[in-house]
Structure formats: C-alpha cells, structure tokens
Amino acid sequence: MAFRPIFTATHPRACSTAFERVFMTRRDILESIHEPFGDAFYFGPEFLSDRFRDDPAAREASGFSQKTYKDILEPIMETGKEDDKRLFIKDMAYYLMRADGKPTQTAPSLGEVEAGNPTVLPLEVLKQFQFTFLIRHPRRAIPSYYRCTVPPLDEVTGFYHFMPNEAGYEELVTLFDFLLEKGIVDKDNLVVVDADDLLDNPEKTIRLYCEKTGIDFKPEMLEWNEDDKSHARHAFEKWNGFHNDAIKSSNLRPRTHAQKTVTTESENRDWAAKWGTEAQKVIRQTVDDNLPRYEYLKQFALEI
C-alpha cells in the first residue's frame, strides 16, 4: 500500500521540533523536511508576511528573496522518490495564507486562483498529502513565542518584535476546516496531537500517531544519537534561536515535573515580571483570542 506524504501542520511553539526529531531518526524510511514554506512566506517575491515587508535588505540577506512557492514545492514533491522514502513535512499553517483573515489566493507561481481555497497551494497539491495536526495550549505557546521576539533572544532569531498575528491558531483552524470540507482529511480518522500529551506520555502518543499514519514505530525513535543530533542541527539552522532546546536534547521522555496550577492572575503577574506590564497585556490578549481556536481543535485530539 502506497502511503501519501505526511504534512504535520502546526503553530509556533507547539513542541513541534521535538516531535519532528522523533521522525528524523527514521532516515531509513522517511525523508523529513523542516518548515519549507517559511522561506517564501517571509522572504520570497510572493511574500505574504508584513514582518520583513519594509526591510528588503533582510529579505535579500536571507538567501530566499527569489524563492517562489513553486520553487519550494517542486523539489519537495520529488524528495524521497529515488530512495523510495516517504516524505514527512512539518510546517506552520500560517505560512500558507495571509494573516488576519485577509483573503488568500493561489500563489501566482502555482497557477490560477481557486475560489474558496484559503491557501496558496492548489487543491490538487493539498490532496496529495496526509495531513496531521499538532497543537499546544496558548497559555504556554504564546509566551514562549513572545520570548523569541524580544531581547536577548531576538538578536539570535532576527525577529525583533512580537506580532500577534503570527500565533498561528486562526490559520490552523482555517486549514483544518477546509481540508475537512474537501474530504482531504477524514473526520472519523483525524490525527490531532496535543503537545501536553506528547510531553506527558511520548511513547504512547508517538505509537498511536504511527499507527494512524502507517509508520513502523520503534522505541529507539525516542532516543537520539550523535548522528541524529547532527542531522537535526543541520535541518534547523535556518531558524536560528527557535529550536535550541530541541537541538540539545538527546531523547523524548515523559516530563517528570507536574504542571503547576495557574490562574489568570498568576499568569499575568508572571508575564509582567518577565517582560513588563504592556507586554503582559499583549500576551494576555493574544492568549485569550486564540483559546477558543485551540479548544476547537482540542476536541479532535487523539485520546492518550
């Protein structure tokens, strides 16, 4: 049986890099591609993001200023064919559409506009993938992303201010609903992973994910040797600063510390102490805006 390439769609700071590292160990059967569409989304001639809109020097310095979505997609679709390996992509849903609910059209490099398609990828391209989804509670994902966009980490990431519309939940829901509507994903066989389940019970979560996607699970996928680490460092280097913890890790084991009970008030105090009152307000608003979207997707999560 020929399985479709896997596309794990997610949002920032969803522990997706640790998740991805599990499947990077299976270089015998999988060809992993790390966040390919961000190059076109941020830097290419068809860029959709406002982050570097007024900074052509940054776009040029990225090395991707001439990369269209077609330039990204074409080699992806050929990847693994020579070695008969299955393709495994992990990427942000928001890289496939404009922010803030603005209408998105098929990328010019990929053909004619398709009415009703909220992404830059034509429907026939989307149909070629088995889509899975990875989510994390915004009270953990949003502050984690904020930290990457302010000093001192911003000097490493190159993201010098926080943009709430990069939270990614709205676009993930939009993609999820569209794929359901078109029958590209089956409502009776959805594969949605919650990061808390992954961190609390990684083996059971990955076993079930593999079962749902037709990947042969091996326990050693959760333990990473020096070759695995070297492979990950090379794959993750273009998004410097965002993946440091995952790169340094040598395994994915159940977390041993219990999640502390938090309240809105305690979170606000914590965020204000770390980043100031104005930042706390922005983080709180972004968390609150995205909580219903997370809860909507959470209802479909695999039962662990």
C-alpha positions in Angstrom: 0.0 0.0 0.0 1.4 3.4 -1.0 1.0 6.0 1.7 0.7 9.7 1.0 3.4 12.1 2.1 2.8 13.4 5.6 2.2 17.1 6.3 2.1 17.9 10.0 0.5 21.4 10.2 1.0 23.3 13.4 1.5 26.8 15.0 4.7 28.2 16.6 6.0 26.9 19.9 3.9 23.7 19.9 6.9 21.5 20.7 6.8 20.6 17.1 10.6 20.5 16.8 10.9 17.8 19.4 8.0 16.0 17.7 9.8 16.3 14.4 13.1 15.0 15.8 11.3 11.7 16.6 10.7 11.1 12.9 14.1 12.4 11.8 15.5 9.2 13.4 13.8 7.1 10.7 16.1 8.2 7.9 15.8 4.6 6.6 12.1 5.1 5.6 11.4 8.8 5.9 12.7 12.0 4.3 12.0 14.9 6.6 11.7 18.5 5.5 11.7 21.2 8.2 9.3 24.2 7.7 10.0 24.8 4.0 7.3 27.3 3.2 8.5 30.0 5.6 11.2 30.9 3.0 8.6 32.0 0.5 6.2 33.4 3.2 8.7 35.8 4.7 11.3 36.5 2.1 10.4 35.5 -1.5 8.8 37.6 -4.2 5.4 36.3 -3.3 5.9 37.0 0.4 2.7 37.3 2.5 4.1 38.4 5.8 4.5 42.0 7.0 7.4 41.2 9.2 10.1 42.0 6.6 7.8 43.9 4.2 9.8 47.1 4.7 13.2 45.5 5.1 14.3 44.4 1.6 17.9 44.1 2.9 16.8 41.4 5.4 14.9 39.6 2.7 17.9 39.7 0.4 20.3 38.6 3.2 18.1 35.6 3.9 19.1 34.0 0.6 15.5 33.3 -0.3 14.4 36.6 -1.8 13.9 34.9 -5.2 12.2 31.8 -3.9 8.6 31.5 -5.0 6.2 29.0 -3.6 6.7 26.9 -6.8 10.4 26.9 -6.2 9.8 25.5 -2.8 7.1 23.0 -3.8 8.7 21.4 -6.8 11.7 19.8 -5.2 9.6 18.8 -2.2 7.4 16.7 -4.4 10.4 14.9 -5.8 12.1 14.3 -2.4 12.4 10.7 -1.4 11.4 9.2 -4.7 14.8 8.0 -5.7 15.3 6.1 -2.4 11.6 5.1 -2.1 11.3 7.1 1.1 8.1 8.6 2.4 8.1 12.4 2.8 7.5 13.9 6.2 6.9 17.7 6.4 6.4 19.8 9.5 5.3 23.3 8.8 3.3 26.3 10.1 -0.2 26.5 8.7 0.1 30.3 8.7 2.9 30.1 6.1 0.2 29.1 3.6 -2.1 32.1 3.9 -2.3 35.8 4.6 -2.7 37.0 8.2 -5.7 38.5 10.0 -8.2 36.6 7.9 -7.3 38.5 4.7 -8.3 36.7 1.5 -5.5 34.5 0.2 -5.1 33.5 -3.4 -3.2 30.7 -5.1 0.4 31.7 -5.3 1.0 33.3 -8.8 3.8 30.8 -9.4 1.5 27.9 -8.9 -1.3 28.7 -11.3 -4.8 30.2 -11.4 -6.8 31.5 -8.5 -9.1 28.9 -7.0 -12.3 30.2 -5.5 -12.9 29.2 -1.9 -9.3 27.9 -1.3 -7.9 29.8 1.7 -4.3 28.7 0.9 -1.6 29.5 -1.6 -1.4 25.8 -2.6 -3.8 24.5 -5.2 -6.3 21.9 -4.2 -4.7 19.2 -6.2 -1.5 19.8 -4.3 -3.2 19.6 -0.9 -4.9 16.4 -1.9 -1.5 14.7 -2.3 -0.8 14.9 1.5 -1.9 13.1 4.6 -2.4 16.0 6.9 -1.9 15.7 10.7 -2.1 18.5 13.2 -0.1 19.4 16.3 -1.4 21.9 18.9 -0.5 23.4 22.3 -2.4 25.4 24.8 -1.9 29.1 24.0 -1.0 30.0 27.7 2.2 28.1 27.0 2.8 28.6 23.3 2.2 32.4 23.1 4.6 33.5 26.0 7.2 31.1 24.6 6.9 32.8 21.1 7.0 36.2 22.7 10.3 35.4 24.4 11.8 34.7 20.9 10.9 38.2 19.7 12.4 40.4 22.5 15.9 40.8 24.0 18.1 39.0 24.3 16.8 36.2 22.1 15.7 38.5 19.3 19.3 39.1 18.3 19.6 35.4 17.6 16.2 34.8 15.9 16.2 38.1 13.9 12.6 38.6 14.9 12.7 42.0 16.6 9.1 42.5 17.7 6.1 40.4 18.6 3.3 40.1 16.1 0.1 38.6 17.5 -1.0 37.5 14.0 1.9 35.0 14.0 0.3 33.0 16.8 -0.9 30.7 14.0 -4.1 29.2 15.6 -6.5 31.1 13.3 -4.8 29.8 10.1 -4.5 26.3 11.6 -8.3 26.2 12.2 -8.9 27.6 8.7 -6.8 24.9 7.1 -8.3 22.2 9.2 -11.9 23.2 8.3 -11.1 23.5 4.6 -9.4 20.1 4.5 -12.4 18.6 6.3 -14.8 20.3 3.9 -13.0 18.9 0.8 -12.6 15.4 2.3 -8.8 15.6 2.3 -8.9 14.6 5.9 -11.5 12.2 7.3 -13.5 13.3 10.3 -13.6 9.7 11.5 -9.8 9.3 11.3 -8.4 12.7 12.3 -4.8 12.8 13.6 -4.5 15.8 16.1 -1.8 15.6 18.7 -1.8 17.9 21.8 1.7 18.8 22.9 0.8 18.1 26.6 0.0 14.5 25.7 3.3 14.3 23.8 5.3 15.6 26.8 3.4 13.5 29.4 3.3 10.3 27.5 5.6 10.4 24.5 5.8 6.7 23.7 2.0 6.2 23.7 1.4 9.3 21.7 4.0 8.5 19.1 2.9 4.9 18.9 -0.7 6.0 18.2 0.5 8.6 15.7 2.5 6.0 13.9 -0.5 3.6 13.9 -2.7 6.3 12.3 -0.1 7.3 9.7 1.2 3.9 8.7 4.7 4.4 10.2 6.5 1.4 11.7 7.1 2.5 15.3 10.4 1.7 17.0 11.2 2.7 20.7 14.6 4.0 19.6 12.8 6.8 17.8 12.6 8.5 21.2 16.4 8.2 21.8 18.7 10.4 19.7 22.4 9.5 19.0 25.1 11.8 17.7 24.2 11.2 14.1 20.6 12.2 14.9 21.8 15.4 16.7 24.0 16.4 13.7 21.2 15.8 11.3 18.8 17.9 13.4 21.3 20.8 13.8 21.7 21.0 10.0 17.9 20.9 9.4 17.1 23.5 12.0 19.9 26.0 11.4 18.0 28.4 9.1 15.6 29.3 12.0 18.4 30.0 14.5 17.3 30.5 18.1 13.9 28.9 17.8 15.0 25.3 18.3 17.8 25.4 20.8 16.2 23.2 23.4 15.2 20.6 20.9 18.6 20.5 19.3 20.4 20.0 22.6 18.0 17.2 23.7 19.1 13.5 23.4 15.7 11.9 24.0 12.0 12.5 24.4 10.9 11.1 27.7 7.9 11.8 29.9 8.3 15.0 31.8 8.9 14.5 35.5 7.7 17.8 36.9 4.0 18.3 37.4 2.3 21.2 35.6 1.7 23.8 38.3 -1.8 25.1 38.8 -2.1 28.6 37.3 -4.8 31.3 37.3 -5.2 34.2 35.0 -3.9 36.4 37.8 -0.8 34.3 38.4 -0.1 34.2 34.7 -0.4 38.0 34.4 1.9 38.5 37.3 4.5 36.1 35.9 4.4 37.7 32.4 4.6 41.2 33.8 7.6 40.3 36.0 9.4 38.9 33.0 8.5 41.4 30.3 6.7 44.3 31.7 3.0 45.4 32.1 2.4 46.4 28.4 3.9 43.1 27.2 1.7 41.2 29.7 -1.4 42.9 28.2 -0.4 42.0 24.7 0.3 38.4 25.7 -3.0 38.0 27.6 -5.0 39.4 24.7 -3.3 37.1 22.3 -3.8 34.1 24.5 -7.5 34.9 25.1 -8.1 35.5 21.3 -6.7 32.1 20.5 -8.0 30.0 23.3 -11.4 29.2 21.5 -9.4 28.1 18.4 -7.2 25.8 20.5 -10.2 24.4 22.3 -12.0 23.8 19.0 -9.0 21.7 17.7 -8.5 20.0 21.1 -11.9 18.3 20.8 -10.4 16.2 17.9 -7.1 15.3 19.7 -6.1 11.7 19.9 -7.1 10.1 23.2 -4.0 9.2 25.1 
